[in-house]
Amino acid sequence: MREFCDAAGAAWRVFRATPHTSPGKREKVLPEEFRSGWLVFECDVERRRLAPIPEDWEELTEQELAQLCMQAAVVPARSRRRGTADAADATPRRVAEVQQVLAQVIDEVCDMPRPPALDTGELVRVQETLAIAANAAREAVELRRAMHDTAQ
């Protein structure tokens, strides 16, 4: 596992994932590029996948990992069981952390040129950054509600 920070200051973990199914089942279930495994990029508010795995990914610089992370596909949120804010997670410190991520990604998008001046790759980056912001905002709302419910 490796850790790095992206341009917005978000802390990411990246690790290799390998399928746990038999090769025959893999061919039926997984797209071809995922059959030998994939990289998982995750931060506090989002998870992404990249396949195929670059051979030298463990030796890449943090900047190169951040580039791969931008290319990785955002994984749709499953049930919120794992990430659901409950009273145990809802601390002022955690709310502050999530709000800091939200502020950083909003600042990153606001500092970009207007959309007509962006190329397609830059627009994809805006899309991904806004997805991070949406997830952080959702978590901040859940945490605040859990704190409110606990206080009553």
Backbone as a chain_set.jsonl record, in Angstrom:
{"seq": "MREFCDAAGAAWRVFRATPHTSPGKREKVLPEEFRSGWLVFECDVERRRLAPIPEDWEELTEQELAQLCMQAAVVPARSRRRGTADAADATPRRVAEVQQVLAQVIDEVCDMPRPPALDTGELVRVQETLAIAANAAREAVELRRAMHDTAQ", "coords": {"N": [[0.851, -1.17, 0.0], [0.437, 2.258, -0.732], [0.681, 5.746, 0.062], [-0.456, 9.058, -0.668], [-0.785, 12.587, -1.421], [-3.167, 14.511, -3.199], [-3.47, 17.23, -5.619], [-5.381, 18.844, -4.443], [-4.937, 18.456, -1.828], [-6.037, 16.265, -0.618], [-5.76, 13.236, 1.164], [-4.742, 10.165, -0.045], [-4.964, 6.606, -0.293], [-3.449, 3.913, -1.914], [-3.698, 0.724, -3.322], [-3.112, -2.652, -4.423], [-5.6, -4.715, -5.795], [-6.862, -7.979, -6.068], [-8.75, -10.378, -7.889], [-10.892, -12.703, -6.225], [-12.048, -14.896, -7.263], [-12.378, -17.939, -9.207], [-10.369, -18.522, -12.166], [-12.033, -19.209, -14.391], [-14.561, -18.28, -13.623], [-13.964, -15.581, -13.344], [-13.652, -14.773, -15.995], [-16.269, -14.762, -16.831], [-17.491, -12.892, -15.181], [-15.927, -10.547, -14.714], [-14.815, -7.567, -16.416], [-12.407, -7.701, -19.059], [-10.01, -6.162, -18.598], [-9.855, -6.098, -15.823], [-9.342, -8.62, -14.907], [-6.829, -9.5, -14.105], [-6.429, -8.105, -11.864], [-6.533, -4.869, -10.136], [-5.868, -1.4, -9.375], [-6.726, 0.155, -6.356], [-7.839, 3.234, -5.358], [-8.305, 5.211, -2.594], [-9.831, 7.671, -0.574], [-10.951, 9.61, 2.221], [-13.533, 10.169, 1.376], [-14.104, 8.972, -1.034], [-13.803, 6.342, -3.513], [-11.828, 4.789, -6.02], [-11.079, 2.958, -9.079], [-8.515, 1.433, -11.043], [-7.522, -0.106, -13.966], [-5.717, -1.744, -16.553], [-3.186, -2.722, -14.143], [-0.462, -0.592, -13.77], [2.867, -1.686, -14.351], [5.011, -0.65, -12.85], [3.925, 0.654, -10.645], [4.403, 0.82, -7.893], [6.778, 2.15, -7.653], [6.355, 4.691, -8.555], [6.259, 8.304, -8.464], [4.695, 10.533, -6.043], [3.276, 12.479, -7.421], [2.918, 11.234, -9.908], [1.331, 9.086, -9.092], [-0.918, 10.54, -8.303], [-1.751, 11.449, -10.801], [-2.484, 9.012, -12.003], [-4.577, 8.407, -10.305], [-6.402, 10.391, -11.013], [-7.106, 9.425, -13.488], [-8.396, 7.114, -12.884], [-11.442, 5.236, -12.501], [-14.322, 6.406, -10.857], [-15.773, 4.741, -8.169], [-19.039, 3.747, -7.786], [-20.963, 4.519, -4.908], [-21.73, 1.962, -2.628], [-24.031, 0.401, -0.452], [-24.482, 2.546, 2.288], [-23.491, 1.492, 4.562], [-20.803, 0.991, 5.441], [-19.738, 3.583, 5.35], [-21.57, 5.15, 6.623], [-22.52, 7.772, 8.681], [-22.531, 7.555, 12.105], [-23.457, 7.897, 15.563], [-21.073, 7.32, 16.901], [-19.094, 7.993, 15.047], [-19.563, 10.65, 14.679], [-18.051, 13.24, 15.489], [-16.923, 16.453, 16.563], [-14.324, 16.852, 15.57], [-14.134, 15.044, 13.38], [-16.156, 16.07, 11.752], [-14.987, 18.549, 11.18], [-12.715, 17.683, 9.726], [-13.91, 16.545, 7.433], [-15.244, 18.762, 6.418], [-13.036, 20.333, 5.837], [-11.855, 18.929, 3.699], [-13.936, 19.285, 1.87], [-13.883, 22.103, 1.569], [-11.326, 22.417, 0.42], [-11.551, 21.08, -2.068], [-13.557, 22.534, -3.283], [-12.303, 25.029, -3.458], [-10.261, 24.301, -5.24], [-11.683, 23.772, -7.637], [-12.889, 26.266, -8.034], [-10.687, 27.829, -8.592], [-10.016, 27.146, -11.122], [-9.921, 27.784, -14.69], [-12.724, 29.149, -16.586], [-15.28, 26.92, -17.892], [-15.406, 26.96, -20.876], [-12.739, 27.396, -21.528], [-11.396, 25.136, -20.858], [-9.852, 21.975, -21.591], [-10.909, 18.65, -22.601], [-9.828, 16.72, -20.814], [-9.297, 18.344, -18.596], [-11.885, 19.087, -17.937], [-12.866, 16.609, -17.161], [-11.382, 16.29, -14.841], [-12.539, 18.359, -13.317], [-15.114, 17.295, -13.069], [-14.543, 14.948, -11.559], [-13.462, 16.106, -9.262], [-15.628, 17.567, -8.329], [-17.285, 15.437, -7.713], [-15.94, 14.381, -5.511], [-16.313, 16.55, -3.795], [-19.119, 16.498, -3.553], [-19.486, 14.031, -2.239], [-18.109, 14.562, 0.147], [-19.657, 16.668, 1.152], [-22.069, 15.322, 1.537], [-21.312, 13.487, 3.522], [-20.624, 15.296, 5.561], [-23.139, 16.42, 6.13], [-24.474, 14.105, 7.065], [-22.909, 13.536, 9.339], [-23.29, 15.867, 10.881], [-26.066, 15.674, 11.326], [-26.132, 13.274, 12.783], [-24.707, 14.087, 15.039], [-26.443, 16.032, 15.99], [-28.726, 14.459, 16.545], [-27.693, 12.889, 18.588], [-27.256, 14.783, 20.532], [-29.773, 15.431, 21.37]], "CA": [[0.0, 0.0, 0.0], [1.126, 3.545, -0.801], [-0.138, 6.911, 0.409], [-0.027, 10.293, -1.308], [-1.77, 13.674, -1.404], [-3.395, 15.066, -4.528], [-3.304, 18.679, -5.717], [-6.331, 19.493, -3.544], [-4.533, 18.176, -0.463], [-6.714, 15.074, -0.095], [-4.871, 12.096, 1.405], [-5.201, 8.959, -0.724], [-4.276, 5.325, -0.139], [-3.569, 3.118, -3.137], [-3.233, -0.643, -3.138], [-3.487, -3.594, -5.473], [-6.691, -5.645, -5.491], [-6.89, -9.12, -6.978], [-10.014, -11.098, -7.802], [-10.878, -13.903, -5.392], [-12.811, -15.941, -7.939], [-11.596, -18.819, -10.068], [-10.156, -17.92, -13.488], [-13.198, -19.405, -15.253], [-15.623, -17.371, -13.193], [-13.491, -14.234, -13.645], [-13.931, -14.475, -17.391], [-17.705, -14.523, -16.98], [-17.974, -11.814, -14.326], [-15.128, -9.327, -14.759], [-14.304, -7.082, -17.698], [-11.074, -8.246, -19.322], [-8.919, -5.384, -17.999], [-9.842, -6.291, -14.38], [-9.154, -10.044, -14.58], [-5.539, -9.693, -13.442], [-6.39, -7.212, -10.712], [-6.67, -3.438, -10.371], [-5.459, -0.548, -8.264], [-7.799, 0.84, -5.638], [-7.481, 4.523, -4.782], [-9.379, 5.62, -1.701], [-9.629, 8.727, 0.402], [-12.036, 9.556, 3.203], [-14.863, 10.382, 0.809], [-14.289, 8.392, -2.368], [-13.012, 5.18, -3.931], [-11.659, 4.688, -7.478], [-10.383, 1.754, -9.57], [-7.747, 1.59, -12.275], [-7.022, -1.343, -14.556], [-4.82, -2.685, -15.903], [-2.245, -2.163, -13.174], [0.864, -0.286, -14.329], [3.867, -2.587, -13.767], [5.918, 0.031, -11.927], [3.138, 1.587, -9.833], [4.959, 0.958, -6.543], [7.944, 3.035, -7.723], [5.968, 5.994, -9.079], [6.266, 9.443, -7.54], [3.355, 10.91, -5.575], [2.632, 13.207, -8.518], [2.502, 10.248, -10.908], [0.18, 8.382, -8.51], [-2.067, 11.455, -8.373], [-2.197, 11.414, -12.198], [-3.215, 7.752, -12.191], [-5.826, 8.533, -9.551], [-7.322, 11.198, -11.828], [-7.544, 8.593, -14.611], [-9.161, 5.975, -12.371], [-12.905, 5.372, -12.513], [-14.952, 6.545, -9.55], [-16.602, 3.593, -7.826], [-20.302, 4.195, -7.195], [-21.127, 4.131, -3.509], [-22.657, 0.873, -2.353], [-24.817, 0.811, 0.699], [-23.703, 3.438, 3.121], [-23.191, 0.797, 5.801], [-19.43, 1.22, 5.851], [-19.431, 4.994, 5.496], [-22.648, 5.887, 7.242], [-22.164, 8.473, 9.915], [-23.352, 7.236, 13.261], [-23.092, 8.714, 16.717], [-19.674, 7.079, 17.248], [-18.253, 8.712, 14.086], [-19.942, 12.058, 14.62], [-17.332, 14.075, 16.439], [-16.576, 17.751, 15.957], [-13.075, 16.719, 14.825], [-14.422, 14.394, 12.097], [-16.895, 17.059, 10.947], [-14.002, 19.528, 10.711], [-11.906, 17.039, 8.689], [-14.707, 16.415, 6.206], [-15.478, 20.118, 5.904], [-11.779, 20.804, 5.27], [-11.767, 18.315, 2.371], [-14.923, 19.973, 1.042], [-13.373, 23.445, 1.264], [-10.183, 22.303, -0.479], [-11.947, 20.727, -3.434], [-14.292, 23.676, -3.834], [-11.283, 26.012, -3.838], [-9.573, 23.823, -6.437], [-12.546, 23.981, -8.802], [-13.097, 27.713, -8.23], [-9.454, 28.416, -9.121], [-9.827, 26.726, -12.508], [-10.53, 28.672, -15.694], [-14.121, 28.875, -16.929], [-15.376, 25.706, -18.722], [-15.025, 27.033, -22.301], [-11.283, 27.429, -21.68], [-10.831, 23.854, -20.426], [-9.913, 20.859, -22.532], [-11.724, 17.539, -22.099], [-9.181, 16.155, -19.63], [-9.504, 19.26, -17.47], [-13.297, 18.974, -17.55], [-12.983, 15.352, -16.411], [-10.851, 16.597, -13.504], [-13.583, 19.127, -12.634], [-16.161, 16.334, -12.735], [-14.078, 14.099, -10.46], [-13.303, 16.94, -8.071], [-16.973, 17.863, -7.83], [-17.793, 14.207, -7.09], [-15.336, 14.345, -4.179], [-17.003, 17.568, -3.006], [-20.476, 16.017, -3.252], [-19.38, 12.996, -1.207], [-17.722, 15.206, 1.406], [-20.83, 17.402, 1.644], [-23.024, 14.319, 2.016], [-20.826, 12.978, 4.8], [-20.735, 16.377, 6.553], [-24.55, 16.486, 6.525], [-24.759, 12.927, 7.894], [-22.239, 13.702, 10.632], [-23.987, 16.909, 11.639], [-27.352, 15.125, 11.764], [-25.872, 12.308, 13.849], [-24.362, 14.858, 16.245], [-27.685, 16.667, 16.456], [-29.564, 13.418, 17.128], [-27.053, 12.46, 19.835], [-27.39, 15.87, 21.501], [-31.16, 15.533, 21.84]], "C": [[0.897, 1.234, 0.0], [0.147, 4.623, -0.385], [0.439, 8.121, -0.284], [-1.126, 11.331, -1.135], [-1.92, 14.203, -2.82], [-3.246, 16.584, -4.486], [-4.241, 19.442, -4.795], [-5.978, 19.264, -2.079], [-5.216, 16.969, 0.161], [-5.705, 13.938, 0.04], [-5.49, 10.838, 0.806], [-4.346, 7.77, -0.317], [-4.477, 4.578, -1.458], [-2.987, 1.739, -2.861], [-3.75, -1.508, -4.269], [-4.608, -4.49, -4.964], [-6.641, -6.761, -6.526], [-8.207, -9.859, -6.805], [-9.856, -12.377, -6.978], [-11.632, -15.059, -6.034], [-11.889, -16.8, -8.798], [-11.436, -18.171, -11.441], [-11.365, -18.07, -14.42], [-14.329, -18.457, -14.91], [-15.252, -15.921, -13.488], [-13.847, -13.832, -15.069], [-15.398, -14.162, -17.626], [-18.16, -13.248, -16.278], [-17.243, -10.496, -14.542], [-14.811, -8.886, -16.175], [-12.844, -7.512, -17.846], [-9.965, -7.491, -18.599], [-8.812, -5.567, -16.482], [-9.486, -7.724, -13.967], [-7.825, -10.338, -13.888], [-5.388, -8.801, -12.216], [-6.497, -5.76, -11.125], [-6.101, -2.694, -9.178], [-6.698, 0.083, -7.662], [-7.207, 2.118, -5.06], [-8.621, 4.892, -3.851], [-8.919, 6.748, -0.789], [-10.825, 8.651, 1.346], [-13.424, 9.617, 2.576], [-15.105, 9.699, -0.529], [-13.376, 7.202, -2.588], [-12.998, 5.151, -5.452], [-10.91, 3.414, -7.816], [-9.673, 2.07, -10.879], [-7.244, 0.225, -12.729], [-6.695, -1.062, -16.013], [-3.834, -1.959, -14.99], [-0.926, -1.836, -13.871], [1.933, -1.111, -13.599], [4.699, -1.913, -12.684], [5.189, 0.927, -10.921], [3.729, 1.808, -8.441], [6.178, 1.892, -6.505], [7.597, 4.443, -8.204], [6.048, 7.076, -8.014], [4.831, 9.727, -7.09], [2.593, 11.641, -6.675], [2.132, 12.249, -9.603], [1.314, 9.418, -10.394], [-1.066, 9.254, -8.576], [-2.623, 11.5, -9.796], [-2.993, 10.145, -12.478], [-4.57, 7.81, -11.483], [-6.856, 9.333, -10.35], [-7.878, 10.385, -12.992], [-8.452, 7.448, -14.159], [-10.652, 6.275, -12.357], [-13.428, 5.457, -11.081], [-15.871, 5.348, -9.333], [-17.893, 4.107, -7.208], [-20.422, 3.687, -5.76], [-22.106, 2.969, -3.416], [-23.553, 1.345, -1.228], [-23.914, 1.648, 1.585], [-23.317, 2.798, 4.445], [-21.795, 1.117, 6.314], [-19.155, 2.679, 6.14], [-20.503, 5.797, 6.186], [-22.183, 6.521, 8.531], [-23.102, 8.007, 11.016], [-22.828, 8.053, 14.428], [-21.619, 8.535, 17.084], [-18.722, 7.843, 16.33], [-18.435, 10.217, 14.172], [-19.281, 12.841, 15.745], [-17.048, 15.409, 15.772], [-15.289, 17.667, 15.133], [-13.334, 16.098, 13.451], [-15.191, 15.336, 11.184], [-15.918, 18.074, 10.367], [-13.131, 18.945, 9.596], [-12.654, 16.974, 7.361], [-14.954, 17.788, 5.585], [-14.206, 20.706, 5.303], [-11.572, 20.219, 3.868], [-12.708, 19.035, 1.413], [-14.415, 21.352, 0.63], [-12.224, 23.388, 0.265], [-10.61, 21.999, -1.908], [-12.771, 21.843, -4.074], [-13.31, 24.75, -4.281], [-10.569, 25.599, -5.121], [-10.403, 24.087, -7.69], [-12.718, 25.474, -9.082], [-11.873, 28.393, -8.812], [-9.207, 28.041, -10.582], [-10.423, 27.769, -13.462], [-11.978, 28.273, -15.962], [-14.178, 27.684, -17.896], [-15.026, 25.87, -20.2], [-13.515, 27.014, -22.531], [-10.623, 26.096, -21.334], [-10.876, 22.82, -21.543], [-10.689, 19.715, -21.877], [-11.129, 16.923, -20.837], [-9.379, 17.028, -18.403], [-10.958, 19.231, -17.005], [-13.554, 17.68, -16.778], [-12.484, 15.576, -14.993], [-11.867, 17.403, -12.7], [-14.693, 18.173, -12.182], [-15.762, 15.478, -11.538], [-13.954, 14.885, -9.16], [-14.661, 17.284, -7.484], [-17.618, 16.623, -7.202], [-17.224, 14.05, -5.687], [-16.047, 15.344, -3.275], [-18.401, 17.109, -2.613], [-20.45, 14.957, -2.159], [-19.008, 13.591, 0.144], [-18.901, 15.977, 1.997], [-21.861, 16.436, 2.217], [-22.595, 13.787, 3.389], [-20.922, 14.041, 5.892], [-22.173, 16.507, 7.045], [-24.898, 15.317, 7.44], [-24.149, 13.061, 9.283], [-22.95, 14.744, 11.492], [-25.346, 16.402, 12.152], [-27.159, 14.13, 12.894], [-25.507, 13.016, 15.141], [-25.598, 15.508, 16.853], [-28.581, 15.649, 17.146], [-29.019, 12.955, 18.474], [-27.267, 13.511, 20.941], [-28.806, 15.942, 22.091], [-31.54, 14.441, 22.793]], "O": [[1.954, 1.262, 0.63], [-1.068, 4.44, -0.467], [1.651, 8.224, -0.476], [-2.25, 11.006, -0.755], [-0.94, 14.33, -3.555], [-2.934, 17.155, -3.441], [-3.937, 20.568, -4.402], [-6.632, 19.806, -1.188], [-5.002, 16.675, 1.337], [-4.895, 13.706, -0.857], [-6.629, 10.49, 1.116], [-3.157, 7.911, -0.034], [-5.561, 4.617, -2.04], [-1.927, 1.604, -2.249], [-4.693, -1.15, -4.975], [-4.563, -4.966, -3.83], [-6.408, -6.517, -7.71], [-8.724, -9.954, -5.692], [-8.822, -13.043, -7.031], [-11.829, -16.096, -5.4], [-10.752, -16.418, -9.076], [-12.27, -17.359, -11.843], [-11.683, -17.141, -15.164], [-14.976, -17.898, -15.796], [-16.115, -15.118, -13.842], [-14.283, -12.71, -15.324], [-15.735, -13.384, -18.519], [-19.104, -12.595, -16.722], [-17.871, -9.437, -14.552], [-14.565, -9.72, -17.046], [-12.135, -7.665, -16.851], [-9.065, -8.117, -18.039], [-7.781, -5.226, -15.902], [-9.345, -7.998, -12.775], [-7.712, -11.326, -13.162], [-4.321, -8.759, -11.604], [-6.547, -5.446, -12.314], [-5.879, -3.271, -8.113], [-7.61, 0.494, -8.379], [-6.197, 2.084, -4.357], [-9.782, 4.89, -4.262], [-7.786, 6.772, -0.306], [-11.622, 7.715, 1.266], [-14.393, 9.163, 3.183], [-16.187, 9.825, -1.102], [-12.332, 7.064, -1.952], [-14.002, 5.443, -6.101], [-10.203, 2.851, -6.98], [-10.149, 2.853, -11.701], [-6.618, -0.504, -11.96], [-7.34, -0.22, -16.639], [-3.676, -0.74, -15.063], [-0.332, -2.711, -14.5], [1.906, -1.22, -12.373], [5.055, -2.555, -11.695], [5.784, 1.869, -10.398], [3.565, 2.887, -7.87], [6.56, 2.368, -5.436], [8.475, 5.304, -8.253], [5.923, 6.804, -6.82], [3.875, 9.226, -7.681], [1.39, 11.438, -6.836], [1.046, 12.439, -10.15], [0.407, 9.086, -11.156], [-2.153, 8.76, -8.874], [-3.838, 11.58, -9.98], [-4.048, 10.193, -13.111], [-5.576, 7.325, -12.0], [-8.04, 8.994, -10.362], [-8.999, 10.629, -13.437], [-9.189, 6.881, -14.965], [-11.067, 7.426, -12.218], [-13.03, 4.682, -10.211], [-16.653, 4.988, -10.214], [-17.854, 4.829, -6.211], [-20.028, 2.563, -5.45], [-23.168, 2.983, -4.038], [-23.802, 2.541, -1.072], [-22.699, 1.451, 1.606], [-22.862, 3.489, 5.356], [-21.621, 1.47, 7.481], [-18.419, 2.995, 7.074], [-20.367, 7.013, 6.325], [-21.536, 5.885, 9.363], [-24.323, 8.062, 10.869], [-21.867, 8.81, 14.289], [-20.977, 9.486, 17.529], [-17.664, 8.292, 16.77], [-17.549, 10.975, 13.776], [-19.869, 13.071, 16.801], [-16.944, 15.484, 14.547], [-15.171, 18.337, 14.108], [-12.8, 16.582, 12.453], [-14.92, 15.401, 9.984], [-16.011, 18.423, 9.19], [-12.836, 19.638, 8.622], [-12.108, 17.301, 6.307], [-14.881, 17.948, 4.366], [-14.279, 21.495, 4.361], [-11.162, 20.934, 2.953], [-12.333, 19.358, 0.286], [-14.511, 21.723, -0.54], [-12.151, 24.218, -0.642], [-10.09, 22.593, -2.853], [-12.684, 22.064, -5.282], [-13.463, 25.32, -5.361], [-10.3, 26.433, -5.986], [-9.879, 24.572, -8.692], [-12.696, 25.896, -10.238], [-11.997, 29.431, -9.462], [-8.286, 28.565, -11.208], [-11.312, 28.534, -13.087], [-12.4, 27.175, -15.599], [-13.226, 27.458, -18.644], [-14.387, 24.975, -20.752], [-13.061, 26.654, -23.617], [-9.413, 25.947, -21.501], [-11.814, 22.79, -22.339], [-11.079, 19.818, -20.714], [-11.859, 16.635, -19.889], [-9.601, 16.524, -17.302], [-11.23, 19.338, -15.809], [-14.364, 17.656, -15.851], [-13.1, 15.1, -14.039], [-12.038, 17.15, -11.508], [-15.153, 18.244, -11.043], [-16.549, 15.301, -10.608], [-14.299, 14.387, -8.088], [-14.825, 17.289, -6.264], [-18.407, 16.742, -6.265], [-17.935, 13.636, -4.771], [-16.353, 15.034, -2.124], [-18.824, 17.305, -1.473], [-21.286, 14.973, -1.255], [-19.534, 13.169, 1.174], [-19.119, 15.942, 3.208], [-22.456, 16.703, 3.261], [-23.415, 13.657, 4.299], [-21.265, 13.724, 7.031], [-22.406, 16.685, 8.241], [-25.541, 15.507, 8.473], [-24.79, 12.741, 10.284], [-23.181, 14.527, 12.681], [-25.721, 16.68, 13.291], [-27.924, 14.128, 13.858], [-25.937, 12.606, 16.219], [-25.772, 15.529, 18.072], [-29.137, 15.93, 18.208], [-29.784, 12.663, 19.392], [-27.434, 13.177, 22.113], [-28.997, 16.459, 23.192], [-32.675, 14.403, 23.267]]}, "num_chains": 1, "name": "protein.A"}
